[in-house]
Amino acid sequence: MAELNGSDRAVDFASLRKDFPLLAREVNGHPITYLDSAASSQRPFQVLDAMRQYDETTHANVHRGVYGIAEEATRRFEAARINVGRFIGAPDPSREVVFAKNATECLNLVARTWGRTHCHAGDTVVLTEMEHHANIVPWHMLAAERGLHLRWVPIDDDGALILDDLEQLLDGAKLLALTCMSNVLGTLNPVRRIADLAHAAGAVVVADGAQSVPHLPTDVASLGVDFLAFSAHKMLGPTGIGVLWGREELLSELPPFLGGGEMILDVRKDGFTPNDIPWRFEAGTPPITEAVGLGAAVDYLDDIGMESIRAHEITLTTYAMAALTERFGSDIHIFGPKDAAERGGVLSFTFRDVHPHDISQILDQYGVCVRAGHHCAKPLMRRLGVNSTARASFALYNDETDVDTLVQALDAAGAFFR
């Protein structure tokens, strides 16, 4: 693949594959073609080595011990927090970055703390039709508990939000929850425009950045949101750790999410005093090794440059959409925006009348890994008029060869089901 100019150096994306050990294996006698990074990305040696080195040389519990390796573990854990905060442009990473087990838990944290504190019977929460279940179900749960009303921002047939009536939908709303990038359609939403309208209506904005943060330059001030949630395992990091960024003034007024150790300053028979932020939201022993791995993943992404990663994925997505439509024509339907500049590297598609699970199984015989199902977005599936789709999703370690292999394998699947 041709080199792309990064923010500070040229990047040969084709050579990055060697950094990811799993991509060296074969599946069913074929080199693996991993196209499921929207579910979980692969991890480079740099992340795996950082986690192993920590476990072998430093591991101890954090924030408690005063002996040497405990203090070093604490330093590395908190350094990861600062690193992640800097990566997303947090004004005060030491106070505004909360670690949880994944983005889903982060969104539930907002619903169970901010939502319970501020939302009362008759209040309104606004969602979009393209949300992941993680940004729907917590609000359904809160609505059932508190007697809230849910309003929905619809999408058009091209997979874009219809914003003509947004001001009316936001009238009187307490909160707007939206995804920065759809995990099904790839749609990149105009988050700042929407957030500004929500704030003008007096609503707080919570954004799901699980798909966008790994692939786009992210600056929370530019986004204009109040909370942003994302997961390490979609950005070259480990499973078991997610990040919630929140504006300091909002986090400071919220009650704890879970009770136990670490989230307290004092416990008495007549009550307790919660810890300061962010630790009041991190009850119990945190994911220390995973935080170290996430910090290393951020370093890896930073070294390449997020603008370069985005440019690479636009080029690859453009190539993939053209290759699939040119080869299969009307036999394939790719959902979402037609312009790769308006979407991320996620291609959800239907192929003839073949069930997506059957497509996925046939592609696996050629070493091609794609996701099939409703992608935790059933309201969106119903809007699209399908039960499920097949989904190929790209990351920085993919190139045109992977797309060509996908096309060839899908061709074989078509012949099998002819």
Secondary structure as UniProt FT lines:
FT   STRAND          4..5
FT   STRAND          10..11
FT   HELIX           13..19
FT   HELIX           21..24
FT   STRAND          26..27
FT   TURN            28..29
FT   STRAND          30..31
FT   STRAND          33..34
FT   TURN            37..39
FT   HELIX           45..57
FT   HELIX           68..87
FT   TURN            88..89
FT   HELIX           93..96
FT   STRAND          97..100
FT   HELIX           103..110
FT   HELIX           111..115
FT   HELIX           116..118
FT   TURN            121..122
FT   STRAND          124..128
FT   TURN            129..130
FT   HELIX           133..135
FT   HELIX           137..146
FT   STRAND          149..153
FT   TURN            157..158
FT   TURN            164..165
FT   HELIX           166..170
FT   TURN            171..172
FT   STRAND          173..179
FT   TURN            183..185
FT   STRAND          187..188
FT   HELIX           191..200
FT   TURN            201..202
FT   STRAND          204..208
FT   TURN            210..215
FT   HELIX           220..223
FT   STRAND          227..231
FT   HELIX           232..234
FT   TURN            235..236
FT   STRAND          242..246
FT   HELIX           248..251
FT   TURN            252..253
FT   STRAND          264..268
FT   TURN            269..270
FT   STRAND          271..274
FT   TURN            277..278
FT   HELIX           279..281
FT   HELIX           288..304
FT   HELIX           306..328
FT   HELIX           329..331
FT   STRAND          332..334
FT   HELIX           340..342
FT   STRAND          346..351
FT   TURN            352..353
FT   HELIX           356..364
FT   TURN            365..367
FT   STRAND          368..369
FT   STRAND          371..373
FT   TURN            375..376
FT   HELIX           378..384
FT   STRAND          389..393
FT   TURN            396..397
FT   HELIX           400..416
//
